[in-house]
Amino acid sequence: MNLWQGEIVAQVEFIKQLVKHKNNLEIWSQAPLEHDVLFFTLHKISNELKNKTILFHDLVADLKTKSDITDDEIYLSIQSLIDFIEIDNLRLKLKREFQSEYPFELKRISLKENHFESWNPLGVLIHVTPNNSPLLGVFAMLEGLLSGNINVLKLARKDSLFAPLFFSHLCKLDQTGILKKYIFIGGISSRDQDAIINLFSVADVISAWGNEESIKSIKELAPNGTKIIAWGHKISFAYISKVETSNKNIIDKLAWEICNNEQMACSSPQCVFIEDASFNDLKSFSKQLSESLKVISPTIKQVEPGFAEKAELTITAEQVKLESVFGNAELIADANNAWRIYLDMNEGLSASPLFRTIWVRPLMKKNIVSVIRPYKKYLQTIGLAAGASEIEGLMQAFFQAGIQRIRTIGAMTDSYIGEPHDGIFALRSFCQKISFTDGLLLDQKASVQLYSKTNNRVSDSIMTKADFQNQKVDPAYSQLFFHSGGSSGAPKLSIFTYEDYNRQMEVAAEGLYAAGLDPRVDRCMNLFYAGSLYGGFISFFTILEKMEAIQFPMGASIDFDLVAETIVKNNVTTILGMPSYLMQLFTHSEKVLKKYSGIQKIFFGGEHFPETQRNYLIKNFKVNIIRSASYGSVDAGPLGYQCAFSIGGIHHLNERLHSLEVVDLFEDKVISNGEIGRFLFTSKVRHGQKIIRYEIGDVGRIVEGPCPCGKTGTRFELLGRHGDVFRIGTIFLSYQKIQKILIDKIGNAGAFQLHLFPGTANTKEKLLMLLEKSQDLVMLDKEIYQLIIDHYDDLCEVVIKDLVLDFEVQIKEISNLEHNPKTGKLRSVVDHRNNGG
C-alpha cells in the first residue's frame, strides 16, 4: 500500500507521480501544518483505537504478520501509539522541544526590541526507516507532522502496512482536507537507485535510521546540500559501584534489562562495568547475575536469532573461551544457550552479540573518561547503580565521557515525553529559525500572522454558560481558579492550568502593546482590584511582567493620597484600572495629579468609560491616550484587543487564542460576514475546562476589510449583549448603543426602556424610548431625541432619510417603566409586535 497525498495508490503509480511532480513546487512547498488540524484529527483516530474499531483490528492483523511478536506485545504497541498521540502529550512534546507549544508564531523576542523570530519547517522531510519496526515509521511521520513539514516515508520492500493503514485513515478523518497534502508513503527498494534519486531530489532534509554503511549510501545519493539526520546504532552499558555489587534487587533488574527485547533497543545494556573489580570480584558478581537470569529469562518470550546472529554468538563465545586459557576471561552460559555472560578483565567497551548476552568487565573510577570517551559517537545510555554520595561524581565523569542519558538499572529503556533522542531534539532538527527586523512595525505589532487558520469546530453544538460551568474538570488541569459570574446564582469558578493562563496573558500583553503601552518608556501602575479570587490585578500583573514593563503593583487602594503620592514620587506615566476607581482617584487627588500632569496613558477594563469622563481627564490632567486594555471574560479569557485605529466597539480577534463564529440572533446557523448575530468563541488554549462554540452573550458582526494598523486576521464589532440588540425598521439597533450615547454626551446613567411597536397598513413601525425623570436630567425630550439621532447613524438613516421608522422619546417617572414581575429588574427592551408586550 502506497499513499500519494494521503490517497492510496499502487507502487508503480507512486513512482510515476514522483517522477512527474518532483519539480512541482505547488506540491512540495506548503505553509507549516496547523497543529489544530493535526490534533483534532488525531483525537478522532485515538478514540477509534480505544474503541477497537476496524482500524484497530487492521493494525493488529498487520502486526501479527510478524512471527516473533506476542499478543501482549501487539497490544502494548497499539497502546504506545495511543499514548503518543494523546493531545496533551503532543503539546508537552512541543513545549519541551521548542520551549513553546506554538513554535511557528513570528513574534518579538522581547516587546522592548524590534526583532521577530520563530521556528519554521525545513520543508520536505523524507524518512528512511528499517523494516523491522512497523511503529517507527508512524512515530517518525508524526514527529514530521508536528514539526510542520511535508512528510515522505520510504517503505522498505518487505515493510509492513502499518504506517499506510494508519495515515490513510487519518486523512479520511480530516474534515479540512489539509492533512493529505503533507503525507506521502512509498514502497521503494533501496536497490532501485533511480527511484531513490528521484525521491531524494525533493528532500530538504532526510531522517535516516540505519548502520554506517546505509547512512553513507544515503549521503551519496542525496543532492548536495541536503540535510541528513542520521539515527545510527548506539551502544549502552551499566555501571555498578562496589557498594551495590551484592544488591540482589539491582542484579535482578539488570537480568531483566538483558532479556528485555533481546537487547535490541539502543538503550539496552551490552556491557556491565564493576567498579575496581578483581577477576574474583567479576566471578562473584557473574555468579549472582547467572542465578537471576535463570529465574527471569524463562518469563520473557525469547526471539530465535537468525543464521548470521547465531554465527556471531558462536564466534564471540569461542574467543572468550580462548582468552579463558590465560585466566583473564570466562564464559558462563545457560545449559540451553538461552543467555550468556562473558567475563573479561579488559576495561574497554565492546558491543554484545545481543540476544541476552552481556559483557562483565572492571572499570576504575579514575579511568572512566579515558576508557569510555573514545566511543563517544556511539554512546547513548548508562544504567547506574551507586551510593548516594557517589552519584554526582559519577554523573560528571560519564557525561564528560560522552554519555547522553543516565538511568537507574531497570529503567534504561524508559523515556519521557519530549526527551532528546540520541542527544538531539528531533522536532528542532526538522526546523530552522527565521527572523525579521523592520522599524515600520515598531509601533503596531507584537507578532506577525504568516499563515491563515482553519476552524475545525463547525459541527459542534453551541455551548451555553450552564454547559461551561457544569463541566467536570480533571484535577490534573485544575491549578488556578478565578470567580466567574454569579448574576444568576452563586458565583462559579473558571479553572485554568498555569500553561493556559500564561499563554493567555502573553497574547493579552501583545494586545496591550498594540493598544499603545510601550514597555521601553512607560512607567506603569497596576490599579486593578485584587483578592476574593478576582482575576483583574493578578492578570495585569502578569501581562506587564510579560511585557517586561516597569510596574508598580499598587492595586485599587482606597488610600488615594498614598496612591497619588506614589504616582508623583515615582514618575508614573501610565495607569491601569477600572474607570469607576480611576475617577475616584482623580477626583479625590485632583490638585496633586493636576499639578503633576505626568499621567500620559490610561488603560481600562471591566466597565464602560464615558466620553464625558474621558474628556475631563484629557482636558484637566493632560492625558494623551485612554484606551481599552483588553476585551474578554473570566470564562474565556482575553478575546480581543484594540489598536490605535480601533474605534467604538471594533476589536482585533486574539486569533492565537480563539476562533470566532457569528450565528443568527434566533437560529443556530452561521451567518455571513457583516451581518449581526451572536458571538461564539472556541478556545485553542484550554487543557481543562473547554471553550467550544461558547455563546458568551455578546452580539456583533465581523468587520471586513484591512485595518490601517496593518494587522491581518479577523476584526469584529461589539454591539451589545444578546437581548439588547433588536431588528426594527429593516435594521438592527442596540440598546447599549443608545445607553452609551446618553452616558458619553450628557453623563446620564439613569434608567430607560425601549418599546417596539408594529406597523400597520397606514403607519410605520415605532421605537418609543421611555427615560426616567430625575433631577440630574435637565434636557427636554425633544433635545434628547435630537441628541440620539445626531449620534446614532443607523437610527438616523431609517428615521430621517429612509422614513421607515418612527422614533419618539418620552420622559417618565420610573414607575411607568416595566419591570420583570419575578426579579424586579428593569426590562431593557419590550417588544409589542408579537404578543402585545
TAMO-V150979 format. One record per backbone hydrogen bond with DSSP energy under -1.0 kcal/mol. CO is the residue of the C=O (numbers start at 1). NH is the residue of the N-H. E is the energy in kcal/mol with one decimal. If there is no record, write none. Layout:
{{CO:NH:E} {CO:NH:E}}
This chain:
{{2:9:-2.7} {3:185:-2.5} {4:7:-1.6} {7:4:-2.9} {9:2:-1.3} {10:14:-2.4} {11:15:-2.2} {12:16:-2.1} {13:17:-2.9} {14:18:-2.2} {15:19:-2.3} {16:20:-2.3} {17:21:-2.6} {21:24:-2.1} {23:25:-1.0} {24:27:-1.2} {24:28:-1.7} {25:29:-1.1} {34:38:-1.8} {35:39:-3.4} {36:40:-2.4} {37:41:-1.8} {38:42:-2.7} {39:43:-2.3} {40:44:-1.0} {41:45:-2.1} {42:46:-2.5} {43:47:-1.9} {44:48:-1.8} {45:49:-2.2} {46:50:-2.5} {47:51:-2.0} {48:53:-2.0} {53:57:-1.8} {54:58:-2.4} {55:59:-2.5} {56:60:-2.4} {57:61:-2.4} {58:62:-1.9} {59:63:-2.2} {60:64:-1.9} {62:65:-1.2} {63:66:-1.8} {66:69:-1.3} {70:74:-2.0} {71:75:-2.4} {72:76:-2.1} {73:77:-2.1} {74:78:-2.2} {75:79:-2.3} {76:80:-2.2} {77:81:-1.6} {78:82:-2.3} {79:83:-2.7} {80:84:-2.0} {81:85:-2.0} {83:86:-1.0} {86:90:-2.2} {87:91:-2.6} {88:92:-2.2} {89:93:-2.2} {90:94:-2.3} {91:95:-2.4} {92:96:-2.6} {93:97:-2.3} {94:98:-2.9} {95:99:-1.6} {102:105:-1.1} {103:119:-2.7} {106:448:-3.1} {107:117:-2.6} {110:113:-1.9} {115:109:-2.6} {116:436:-2.2} {117:107:-1.8} {118:434:-3.0} {120:432:-2.6} {123:150:-2.9} {124:204:-2.5} {124:205:-1.8} {125:152:-2.7} {126:207:-3.2} {127:154:-2.9} {128:209:-2.7} {135:139:-2.8} {136:140:-2.8} {137:141:-2.2} {138:142:-2.6} {139:143:-2.2} {140:144:-2.0} {141:145:-2.4} {142:146:-2.6} {143:147:-1.8} {144:149:-1.9} {145:148:-1.8} {148:33:-1.0} {150:125:-3.5} {151:184:-2.0} {152:127:-3.1} {153:186:-2.4} {155:188:-1.5} {156:159:-1.7} {161:165:-2.7} {162:166:-2.2} {163:167:-2.7} {164:168:-2.3} {165:169:-1.5} {166:170:-1.9} {167:171:-2.1} {168:172:-1.4} {169:173:-1.7} {178:181:-1.6} {179:182:-2.5} {180:183:-1.3} {182:151:-2.5} {183:6:-1.6} {184:153:-2.7} {185:3:-2.7} {186:155:-3.1} {186:188:-1.1} {189:192:-1.4} {191:193:-1.7} {192:196:-2.2} {193:197:-2.8} {194:198:-2.3} {195:199:-2.4} {196:200:-3.1} {197:201:-1.4} {199:202:-1.3} {200:203:-1.4} {204:227:-1.5} {205:126:-2.5} {206:229:-3.2} {207:128:-2.8} {208:231:-3.4} {211:215:-2.3} {212:216:-2.2} {213:217:-1.9} {214:218:-1.9} {215:219:-2.2} {216:220:-1.7} {217:221:-1.5} {218:222:-1.8} {223:226:-1.9} {227:206:-2.9} {229:208:-2.7} {231:210:-1.2} {235:380:-1.6} {236:270:-2.5} {237:383:-2.2} {238:273:-3.1} {239:385:-2.3} {240:275:-2.4} {241:244:-1.8} {242:245:-1.2} {244:247:-1.5} {247:251:-2.2} {248:252:-2.7} {249:253:-1.9} {250:254:-2.2} {251:255:-2.2} {252:256:-2.0} {253:257:-2.4} {254:258:-2.1} {255:259:-1.6} {256:260:-2.6} {259:262:-1.8} {260:263:-2.1} {261:264:-2.2} {262:355:-1.8} {265:268:-1.9} {270:359:-1.6} {271:238:-2.6} {272:361:-2.3} {273:240:-2.8} {274:277:-1.1} {274:363:-1.8} {278:282:-2.2} {279:283:-2.2} {280:284:-2.5} {281:285:-2.4} {282:286:-2.8} {283:287:-2.0} {284:288:-1.6} {285:289:-2.5} {286:290:-2.5} {287:291:-1.7} {288:292:-1.8} {289:293:-2.5} {290:294:-2.0} {292:296:-2.8} {293:297:-2.1} {296:299:-1.5} {297:300:-1.6} {306:310:-2.5} {307:311:-2.0} {308:312:-2.1} {309:313:-2.4} {310:314:-2.3} {311:315:-2.5} {312:316:-2.5} {313:317:-2.2} {314:318:-2.2} {315:319:-2.0} {316:320:-2.2} {317:321:-2.3} {318:322:-2.2} {319:323:-2.2} {320:324:-2.0} {323:326:-1.7} {323:328:-1.1} {324:327:-1.6} {328:345:-2.1} {330:343:-3.2} {332:341:-3.2} {334:337:-2.0} {339:334:-2.3} {340:358:-2.0} {341:332:-2.7} {342:360:-3.1} {343:330:-1.7} {356:340:-2.5} {358:342:-2.9} {359:272:-2.9} {360:344:-2.2} {361:274:-2.8} {363:276:-1.0} {364:367:-1.5} {365:368:-1.5} {367:371:-2.6} {368:372:-2.5} {369:373:-2.3} {372:375:-2.0} {373:376:-2.2} {375:378:-2.4} {376:379:-1.1} {378:235:-3.2} {380:404:-1.8} {380:405:-2.5} {381:237:-2.0} {382:407:-2.8} {383:239:-2.8} {385:241:-2.6} {387:390:-1.8} {387:391:-1.0} {390:394:-2.4} {391:395:-2.9} {392:396:-2.3} {393:397:-1.9} {394:398:-2.8} {395:399:-2.7} {396:400:-1.9} {397:401:-1.6} {398:403:-2.3} {405:382:-2.1} {407:384:-3.3} {408:411:-2.1} {416:419:-1.9} {421:424:-1.5} {424:421:-3.0} {425:429:-2.1} {426:430:-1.0} {428:431:-1.9} {430:122:-2.1} {432:120:-2.2} {434:118:-1.9} {436:116:-3.3} {438:441:-1.5} {439:442:-1.3} {441:444:-1.9} {441:445:-2.0} {446:108:-2.4} {457:460:-1.9} {463:695:-3.0} {464:468:-2.3} {465:469:-2.5} {466:470:-1.9} {468:471:-1.1} {474:477:-2.4} {475:478:-1.5} {480:496:-2.7} {482:494:-3.0} {484:492:-1.7} {486:489:-1.3} {492:484:-3.2} {494:482:-2.2} {496:479:-1.8} {496:480:-2.3} {497:501:-2.5} {498:502:-2.7} {499:503:-2.1} {500:504:-2.5} {501:505:-2.5} {502:506:-2.1} {503:507:-2.0} {504:508:-2.5} {505:509:-2.2} {506:510:-1.4} {507:511:-1.8} {508:512:-2.4} {509:513:-1.9} {510:514:-2.1} {511:515:-1.7} {512:517:-2.1} {513:516:-1.0} {518:521:-1.2} {518:522:-2.9} {523:573:-1.9} {523:574:-2.3} {524:552:-2.4} {525:576:-2.3} {526:555:-3.4} {528:556:-1.1} {529:537:-2.1} {531:534:-1.8} {533:483:-2.6} {535:539:-2.1} {536:540:-2.1} {537:541:-2.0} {538:542:-2.1} {539:543:-2.5} {540:544:-2.3} {541:545:-1.9} {542:546:-2.8} {543:547:-1.7} {544:549:-2.3} {545:548:-1.1} {550:524:-2.4} {552:526:-1.6} {552:554:-2.2} {555:557:-2.4} {558:560:-1.8} {559:563:-2.0} {560:564:-2.7} {561:565:-2.6} {562:566:-2.4} {563:567:-2.2} {564:568:-2.3} {565:569:-2.8} {566:570:-1.9} {567:572:-2.4} {568:571:-1.2} {573:600:-2.2} {573:601:-2.0} {574:525:-2.4} {575:603:-2.2} {576:527:-3.3} {577:605:-1.0} {578:582:-2.5} {579:583:-2.6} {580:584:-1.4} {581:585:-2.3} {582:586:-2.5} {583:587:-2.4} {584:588:-2.7} {585:589:-2.5} {589:593:-2.7} {590:594:-2.4} {591:595:-1.8} {592:596:-1.9} {593:597:-2.9} {600:624:-2.1} {600:625:-2.2} {601:575:-2.1} {602:627:-2.4} {603:577:-1.7} {604:629:-3.3} {610:614:-2.0} {611:615:-2.8} {612:616:-1.7} {613:617:-1.9} {614:618:-2.6} {615:619:-2.6} {616:620:-2.4} {617:621:-1.9} {617:623:-1.1} {625:602:-2.7} {627:604:-1.7} {631:639:-2.6} {631:640:-2.3} {633:637:-2.6} {637:633:-1.6} {639:654:-2.8} {640:631:-2.5} {641:652:-3.3} {643:646:-1.5} {647:650:-2.1} {649:718:-2.6} {651:716:-2.6} {652:641:-1.9} {653:655:-2.0} {654:657:-1.8} {654:658:-2.5} {657:684:-3.7} {659:682:-2.3} {661:680:-2.7} {662:671:-2.3} {663:678:-2.8} {667:669:-1.9} {669:664:-2.7} {672:675:-1.9} {677:700:-2.4} {678:663:-2.3} {679:696:-1.0} {680:661:-2.4} {681:694:-3.1} {682:659:-2.2} {691:683:-2.7} {693:463:-2.5} {694:681:-2.1} {694:696:-1.1} {697:722:-3.7} {698:679:-2.5} {699:719:-3.0} {700:677:-2.6} {701:717:-2.7} {707:710:-2.3} {714:653:-2.7} {715:703:-2.4} {716:651:-3.1} {717:701:-1.6} {720:699:-3.0} {721:724:-2.4} {724:735:-3.1} {726:733:-3.1} {728:731:-1.6} {731:728:-2.8} {733:726:-2.4} {734:738:-1.5} {735:739:-2.3} {736:740:-2.6} {737:741:-1.8} {738:742:-2.2} {739:743:-2.3} {740:744:-3.1} {741:745:-2.6} {742:746:-1.7} {742:748:-1.8} {743:747:-1.1} {751:772:-2.9} {753:770:-3.0} {754:830:-3.1} {755:768:-2.7} {756:832:-2.9} {757:766:-1.9} {765:806:-2.8} {766:757:-2.6} {767:808:-2.2} {768:755:-3.0} {769:810:-3.0} {770:753:-2.4} {771:812:-2.8} {780:784:-2.2} {781:785:-2.4} {782:786:-2.2} {783:787:-2.2} {784:788:-2.3} {785:789:-2.3} {786:790:-2.6} {787:791:-1.2} {788:792:-1.2} {792:796:-2.5} {793:797:-2.4} {794:798:-1.6} {795:799:-2.1} {796:800:-2.4} {796:801:-1.4} {797:802:-3.2} {798:804:-2.5} {798:805:-1.1} {806:767:-3.0} {808:769:-3.0} {810:771:-2.8} {812:773:-2.7} {813:816:-2.2} {814:817:-1.6} {818:827:-1.9} {820:824:-2.3} {825:820:-3.5} {828:754:-2.5} {830:756:-2.7}}
